[in-house]
Amino acid sequence: MLPPRDPAAAPVAPAAPTPIALPESCLADLRVGQSATVAGIAAGPLRLRLHELGFVPGARVRLVRRAPLRDPLQVEVCGYHLSLRVSEARGVRVDAVV
Amino acid sequence: MADTASSAAAGTGRTFANAERPVIALAGNPNSGKTSLFNLLTGLNRKVANFPGITVERVVGSTRLPDGRTADVLDLPGSYSLFARSEDERVARNALLGRAAGTPRPDVVVAVADAASLERSLFFVTQLFEVGLPVVIALTMGDIAERRGARVDAGALEEALRVPVVAVHARTGAGLSTLAARLGEATVRTRPFRLPEVAQAAVDSVALTLAARRELPPLARSGEAMRLLLHARKDDPDLKAAGAETQARVEEGRRQLEAARLDREALEAEARYAYARDAVAAARPVASPGPHLSERVDKVLTHPVIGPIVFLAIMGLIFETLFAWSAPLTEYIEEGQAWLQGVVGGWLSDGMLRDLIVDGVIAGVGAVVVFLPQICLLFLFLAILEDVGYLARAAFLIDRVMRGVGLSGKSFVPLLSSFACAIPGIMAARTIESRRDRLVTILVAPFMSCSARLPVYALMIGAFFPAAYGGWALLGMYVLSVTAALVAAWILRATLFRGEASTYVMELPAYRLPAPSQVLAAVVSRGKVFVTQAGTIILAFSIVLWALAYFPRSETIRQEADARIEAGEDADAVEAWASGAQMEQSVMGRMGKAIEPAIEPLGFDWRLGVGLVASFAAREVLVSTLGIVYSVGADADEESVPLRERLQADRRPDGTPTYTWLTALSVMVFFVLACQCMSTLAVVKRETASWKWPLFMFAYMTVAAYLGSLIVYQGGRALGWGG
């Protein structure tokens, strides 16, 4: 997991809004059709790739649907669709958007 | 920092404007329309090879520029990032930096940007700015963006990015001539945004140490320094090669980033996406595009109930096609080969040259060409499904199932295709990006029971199984083949290819109508690659195998045969006997006898041993080889009654039958599990760019076949079967 970051510290990048203190949730927890903003990506081999694909802090994501066997997920990010496994989506921390 | 192409490429003096034969690199995301654009630019006029020593394909074509010059067009592998760690991306980067052996540094880069996913495209395009080459942007998919209510203004984008932006329609070719005309205006840019201060200082400090490396173009130093600082792992070959000074600066820089509480892995992406968002906002009046039309299609095609049904129907259609539709074409080729052998055989006088040409060369070329219908049909289907966007959905639907054996959804189509023939299946595995998954898929694909095994099954079942059990025996072979493939995949994933579960993240591109010209181009180029590259190896093997079965020739046998024909015996029967006798004392016949002790526990005698050696060329050769050994004639086929009868009637010296249904079962199990197909090995060699994997494949499958047969035969004997 990502080392916990002190919210009082200097913001990493101006593009990322300071996360509001909400219960931590991940992309895999979203309901179908629900949107959220990315808060961060857990450490791991996939982290760089997810950043490159547009999962940067502040980016809007939407869970479009689950595959017939509930896994993998279809997700919209930056206006395009991709699919990723539930285990992979657990690494994407999100702030839920109403 | 803007600089036009005419004065760029410092150092060599070579520019796009003055090069006699300029090199254009085409770079972009997968599914961005890059390949369509390449096809439009180059027609079917291309060379496909691997980059030296690796499996990544290097595709070069040529095009005529408006000023009359001919330019080479290099189609770089589609990728989402230039600075990431995958092999494809490293290849693209090295080619752009002029570090790929045998590939000259491009003079200009055409960066393909997809208007429908513009932010992600610009992430990659701005990375292309950092290799120090003049860039022109080709803006594709404008129609899709427009349908979603988010038209992109190419002029405004050009103003924001300060490089030429040309809207092109990759299907119709609209805009292509403008693109060609504006290549000369391509602009050299550097990183268009600033990193946070600490990071920028660290990048600059690393970049200074790279100045001594002359193979790195000066304008590419900062980008390479950033990559080494932010993304390179300890085992990165370029970081290792950069020397102690650079490594020390990288270490120091990373400590500084940590001290400043900067997220090293995230900061490039955050800054780049922030820049991309601003550029998009300037060029697109609508803040965010409306919903994909594709979403409505997906509602059906990935529906929990309808989705799997459509999936099975499409897979069934592919399977049926490869099996049934290709059969008449394959037959034509076989008939054509026989006809050619007859004609050429008639021209040449009897002797070694005739035998070499007829039975070695023509038969060898035939062995290559006979696979073409299945390869072309499979690639026709795959190209259509990929072009439409369905292939990604198929992987999406089946991924959960494939994960059970450690593979992903992307392995499904290659494995299914291998039921028809492992060769197109193995070639289809190139759609799998994960190297580990791709290798495992390639290594287990030949277990899937291909159509070349059918003649063997038909002969053995026809001769030794009562009609009522024949169908069950055949079904059993298919079940065994699937089980073997899945178990092997599971074992390989747990041993040689261990490591974290394969990553699956995959784009689901918008659905589109397929473009016939693109589909055709894909089929032609695949077929060409197979014939030229695998074909040469297959031909060489065929000639070697022919020689093994031909030499040495025995004069005594020839003289005896001539004497018997003169004495009035039936000439055909005597010739059949003579070729059997010649085969028996040839190198291959001796090999059959030499391996007899080893294969005896499987229930095989030396004649089956000869069949095994000969069928290394191709499985179905077993039937004609047994025909020769049993003096039935070389044109014996699986329906041939005399051959069946000879097999049934054959007796050991002690009077017991040589073959029983248990022997037949043992033979079939051996043929399910063994890699008796040089064409497959040749294709694996091509696809993995090394002899290591085909040799490994041959070895482990042969061991599996031996053990499988041994268990069946000895187990069956212990139970008192087949006595």
Interface residues (C-beta under 8 A of the other chain):
Chain A: R5 D6 A9 A10 V12 A13 P14 A15 A16 G40 I41 P45 L46 R47 L48 R49 L50 H51 E52 L53 G54 V56 P57 A59 V64 R65 A67 P68 L69 R70 D71 P72 Q74 C78 G79 Y80 H81 L82 S83 L84 R85 S87 E88
Chain B: Y80 S81 A84 R85 A116 S117 L118 E119 R120 F123 A150 P196 H231 R261 L262 D263 E265 A266 L267 E268 A269 E270 A271 Y273 A274 R277 S288 P289 H292 S294 E295 D298 T302 H303 P304 V305 G307 P308 A392 A395 F396 L397 D399 R400 V401 G409 E500 A501 T503 Y504 V505 M506 E507 L508 P509 A510
